[in-house]
């Protein structure tokens, strides 16, 4: 049982929203969440030095997209 708890804890930590977007690196797989809904998924293309602006290469046929922290979106690792 102890090992199972550790796995669940790691999974929860991965799905927690990132407070500091500057921690993200190119090619990290992420989800963008707004109002408790996943609005985009993809790989990080670029993050501003301030960590307030994020470009992602979206999955599927979607073009690359820009997200601003000030728009109230949350980012979590996928």
N, C-alpha and C positions, 0 to 999 in steps of 0.2 A: 504494500500500500504506500509506503514512503516514496518509492520511485514514481508511482502514478501521480502523486501530489506534486512532485517536482516538475513533471511534464506539463501538467495543467497550469502550473505557475508560469512556466516559460511561455506557453501558448498565450496566456492572458497578457503577459508583458509585451509580446509581439503585437497584439491587437490594441494595445493602449495607444491613444493619440500621442504623437511626438510634440512636445512643447517647443523644441528648438529644431527648426527645419534645417539649420546649418549642419546638423549631424548627418544629414543624408548625403550619400555619395552617388555619383553617376552609376547607372545600371541597377540601383536598388529597386526592387519591385514594391510598389505602394498602392494604396487605395486612398481616394479623396472622398471624404464624408461631409455632407451638409444636411442639417436637420435629420440626423440619424439615418440617412440614406446614402449608399455608395453611389456617387455621381460619376466617378471615373476610376479606372485602374490602368496601370502602366508602369513603365520604367522611368526613373529619374533621368532627365537629360542634363539639367543644369539647375543649380540653386544659387541665389544671390549671396554675396558675402554676409549681408545682414541677416539672411535667413528668412526674409519676408516675401520673397518671390521664388516661384518654383515652376520650371518647365517640365512637362512629362511627355514622353513618347507613348501615346495611348495604345491600348491593345486593339486588335482588329483593324477595321477600316477607318478609325477615327484619326484625324490629324493631330499633330502635337498641340498641347494646350498649356496655357499659362494660368497659374493660380496665385492669388494674393492672400496672404495671411489676414489682411484687413477685411476680406470678404467673409470671414467667419467660417472658412472651411477647416476641417481637421485632416491631418495626414496620419496614416498608420501603415506600418509595414504589412505587406500581404504574405 
